[in-house]
Amino acid sequence: MPIRIGTKQTTKAVEQRLATLVYVAQDADPRIVNKVVALCETTGIPVQWVDTMKNLGATCGIDVGAAMAAVIPDEK
């Protein structure tokens, strides 16, 4: 399942209503996270909290931390 990693990519996916789920790291900067979480609430996209940016990055298969990531359904 495709994932968009990072604040810009996740925000774009949410704004375009492509995301089906957004993962957000609890230790990410609230000034960055709050906007996207509010946008998810407005658009009805569920938010799943992850304990750390490092764990979210590792789960997404990257070597650095990630503040957020959006799950995108397979495009047919």
C-alpha positions as CSV (number, residue, x, y, z in Angstrom):
1,M,0.0,0.0,0.0
2,P,1.5,3.4,-1.0
3,I,2.5,5.8,1.7
4,R,3.3,9.5,1.4
5,I,5.9,10.4,4.0
6,G,6.5,13.9,5.5
7,T,4.5,16.9,6.3
8,K,4.3,18.4,2.8
9,Q,3.3,15.1,1.2
10,T,0.8,14.2,3.9
11,T,-0.8,17.7,3.9
12,K,-1.2,17.5,0.1
13,A,-2.7,14.0,0.3
14,V,-5.2,15.1,2.9
15,E,-6.1,18.3,1.0
16,Q,-6.7,16.3,-2.1
17,R,-8.7,13.7,0.0
18,L,-6.4,10.9,-1.3
19,A,-5.4,9.7,2.2
20,T,-7.4,7.0,3.9
21,L,-5.4,7.1,7.1
22,V,-2.8,9.5,8.6
23,Y,-0.1,8.5,11.0
24,V,1.3,11.2,13.3
25,A,4.2,11.0,15.7
26,Q,3.4,12.1,19.2
27,D,6.9,13.8,19.6
28,A,6.6,15.9,16.4
29,D,6.4,19.7,16.6
30,P,2.8,20.5,17.6
31,R,2.9,23.6,15.4
32,I,3.4,21.4,12.4
33,V,1.1,18.5,13.5
34,N,-1.9,20.5,14.7
35,K,-2.8,21.9,11.3
36,V,-2.8,18.5,9.6
37,V,-4.7,16.8,12.5
38,A,-7.4,19.6,12.2
39,L,-7.5,19.1,8.5
40,C,-8.0,15.4,9.0
41,E,-10.9,16.0,11.4
42,T,-12.5,18.4,8.9
43,T,-12.2,15.9,6.1
44,G,-13.1,12.8,8.1
45,I,-9.7,11.1,7.6
46,P,-8.8,9.0,10.7
47,V,-5.6,9.8,12.6
48,Q,-3.4,7.1,14.2
49,W,-0.9,8.3,16.7
50,V,2.6,6.7,16.8
51,D,4.9,7.1,19.8
52,T,8.0,8.6,18.1
53,M,9.1,10.1,14.9
54,K,11.9,7.5,14.8
55,N,9.5,4.6,15.0
56,L,7.2,6.1,12.3
57,G,10.2,6.6,10.0
58,A,11.3,3.0,10.6
59,T,7.8,1.7,10.0
60,C,7.8,3.6,6.7
61,G,11.1,2.1,5.7
62,I,13.3,5.2,6.0
63,D,16.4,5.8,8.1
64,V,15.2,9.2,9.5
65,G,12.3,10.2,11.7
66,A,9.0,11.2,10.1
67,A,6.5,13.6,11.7
68,M,3.6,12.1,9.7
69,A,2.7,9.8,6.9
70,A,-0.5,9.3,4.8
71,V,-1.7,6.0,3.6
72,I,-2.9,6.2,0.0
73,P,-5.1,3.5,-1.6
74,D,-3.6,1.7,-4.6
75,E,-4.3,3.7,-7.7
76,K,-5.8,1.4,-10.3
